[in-house]
């Protein structure tokens, strides 16, 4: 069993906080993009602008992955 699943291991509490913040940011962004008016405006953006916005998702997911990996490995 991985250490992060073992209740006796004390994880670094800063890492889960980072994950929660990143997930909250992704949730807010997806909520915004799910609004019809926002989706319409998003579709009118240039491809560069759309890619930049999706880059926010990529960056947030990379941060989540890093924080979870550090928590799992005990760093």
FIVEX-118339 format. One record per residue: residue in three letters; x, y, z of N, C-alpha, C, O in turn. Coordinates in pm, whole numbers, padded with zeros to 5 digits, always signed. Layout:
ALAXYZXYZXYZXYZ;...
This chain:
UNK+00085-00118+00000+00000+00000+00000+00089+00123+00000+00184+00131+00078;UNK+00058+00221-00088+00137+00345-00088+00127+00415+00047+00024+00409+00114;UNK+00236+00484+00085+00240+00553+00214+00128+00655+00230+00076+00672+00340;UNK+00091+00724+00119-00009+00828+00135-00148+00772+00167-00236+00847+00209;UNK-00167+00641+00147-00294+00578+00184-00291+00524+00326-00395+00483+00379;UNK-00174+00523+00388-00158+00472+00523-00193+00583+00622-00129+00688+00621;UNK-00292+00559+00706-00340+00661+00800-00234+00701+00902-00240+00810+00958;UNK-00137+00613+00927-00035+00645+01028+00071+00740+00976+00147+00797+01055;UNK+00079+00760+00844+00176+00852+00786+00119+00992+00793+00005+01015+00753;UNK+00196+01085+00845+00152+01223+00856+00193+01300+00730+00311+01331+00714;UNK+00099+01332+00641+00134+01404+00519+00165+01550+00548+00123+01606+00650;UNK+00238+01612+00456+00266+01755+00462+00135+01827+00432+00081+01816+00322;UNK+00083+01900+00530-00048+01964+00513-00048+02075+00410-00154+02113+00361;UNK+00067+02130+00376+00073+02237+00276+00039+02183+00137-00022+02253+00057;UNK+00078+02061+00108+00053+02004-00025-00097+01986-00051-00144+02029-00156;UNK-00173+01924+00039-00317+01914+00013-00383+02051-00001-00476+02067-00080;UNK-00336+02150+00074-00392+02285+00060-00368+02338-00081-00456+02401-00140;UNK-00251+02312-00136-00220+02354-00273-00313+02285-00371-00362+02348-00465;UNK-00338+02158-00349-00427+02082-00438-00568+02139-00430-00633+02157-00533;UNK-00616+02166-00311-00752+02220-00294-00765+02353-00366-00865+02378-00434;UNK-00666+02439-00352-00670+02569-00420-00673+02550-00571-00751+02615-00640;UNK-00589+02462-00622-00583+02438-00767-00715+02380-00818-00764+02421-00923;UNK-00772+02285-00745-00899+02226-00786-01009+02331-00782-01094+02336-00871;UNK-01008+02416-00680-01108+02523-00673-01095+02618-00792-01196+02663-00847;UNK-00972+02648-00833-00951+02735-00948-01005+02670-01076-01071+02735-01156;UNK-00977+02541-01093-01029+02470-01211-01181+02465-01210-01245+02483-01313;UNK-01237+02440-01092-01383+02435-01079-01445+02569-01116-01545+02574-01188;UNK-01387+02678-01069-01438+02811-01100-01429+02839-01250-01522+02894-01309;UNK-01317+02803-01310-01299+02828-01453-01396+02745-01536-01454+02796-01632;UNK-01415+02619-01501-01510+02537-01576-01653+02586-01556-01735+02580-01648;UNK-01683+02634-01435-01816+02690-01411-01840+02812-01497-01949+02830-01552;UNK-01740+02894-01509-01751+03015-01591-01769+02978-01738-01855+03034-01806;UNK-01689+02885-01786-01697+02846-01927-01825+02772-01961-01861+02762-02078;UNK-01895+02720-01860-02019+02647-01886-02139+02741-01905-02245+02697-01949;UNK-02122+02868-01872-02230+02964-01894-02244+02992-02044-02144+03010-02114;UNK-02366+02994-02092-02390+03007-02237-02327+03133-02295-02264+03129-02401;UNK-02344+03247-02225-02289+03372-02278-02137+03368-02285-02076+03417-02380;UNK-02077+03308-02183-01930+03299-02179-01882+03204-02289-01783+03231-02356;UNK-01952+03092-02306-01914+02996-02410-01921+03060-02548-01834+03036-02632;UNK-02024+03141-02571-02036+03210-02700-01918+03306-02722-01860+03310-02830;UNK-01886+03382-02618-01774+03476-02630-01642+03401-02645-01555+03444-02719;UNK-01628+03290-02574-01507+03209-02586-01488+03161-02730-01378+03164-02783;UNK-01597+03117-02792-01586+03066-02930-01548+03176-03028-01496+03147-03136;UNK-01574+03302-02991-01537+03414-03078-01390+03456-03060-01339+03536-03138;UNK-01324+03404-02959-01184+03440-02935-01094+03378-03041-01130+03280-03106;UNK-00978+03436-03057-00879+03379-03149-00832+03245-03093-00845+03216-02974;UNK-00777+03165-03181-00724+03036-03138-00615+03052-03033-00606+02973-02940;UNK-00532+03154-03049-00425+03180-02952-00484+03208-02814-00434+03158-02714;UNK-00589+03288-02809-00653+03320-02681-00717+03195-02620-00708+03174-02499;UNK-00781+03114-02702-00843+02991-02651-00738+02896-02596-00756+02836-02490;UNK-00627+02882-02668-00519+02795-02622-00461+02847-02491-00426+02769-02402;UNK-00451+02977-02479-00399+03037-02355-00489+03006-02236-00440+02974-02128;UNK-00619+03013-02258-00713+02981-02150-00701+02834-02112-00700+02801-01993;UNK-00692+02746-02209-00677+02605-02178-00539+02576-02116-00521+02475-02048;UNK-00444+02665-02141-00315+02654-02074-00329+02669-01924-00252+02611-01848;UNK-00429+02747-01880-00457+02759-01737-00494+02624-01677-00451+02589-01567;UNK-00575+02547-01751-00611+02413-01706-00486+02326-01694-00467+02256-01595;UNK-00403+02331-01797-00281+02250-01799-00190+02286-01681-00137+02196-01615;UNK-00171+02414-01656-00086+02458-01545-00143+02414-01411-00070+02367-01324;UNK-00274+02430-01395-00337+02392-01268-00327+02241-01247-00299+02196-01135;UNK-00350+02164-01350-00340+02018-01337-00197+01975-01308-00175+01881-01232;UNK-00100+02042-01368+00041+02011-01339+00072+02041-01193+00143+01965-01128;UNK+00019+02153-01141+00039+02186-01000-00024+02083-00907+00034+02047-00805;UNK-00142+02037-00944-00209+01933-00864-00127+01805-00865-00105+01744-00761;UNK-00082+01766-00983-00001+01644-00995+00126+01654-00911+00163+01559-00842;UNK+00193+01767-00918+00316+01787-00842+00289+01778-00693+00363+01711-00620;UNK+00185+01845-00646+00153+01844-00503+00116+01704-00455+00159+01661-00348;UNK+00038+01633-00534-00001+01497-00496+00119+01402-00496+00131+01316-00409;UNK+00206+01419-00594+00326+01335-00602+00415+01360-00482+00466+01265-00422;UNK+00434+01486-00446+00516+01518-00329+00456+01462-00201+00527+01413-00114;UNK+00324+01470-00191+00255+01417-00073+00273+01265-00068+00299+01207+00038;UNK+00259+01202-00182+00268+01055-00189+00409+01006-00159+00427+00900-00099;UNK+00509+01082-00198+00647+01040-00177+00704+01092-00047+00816+01058-00010;UNK+00627+01176+00023+00671+01227+00152+00771+01340+00145+00842+01366+00242;UNK+00779+01407+00031+00874+01520+00017+00825+01641+00089+00891+01745+00088;
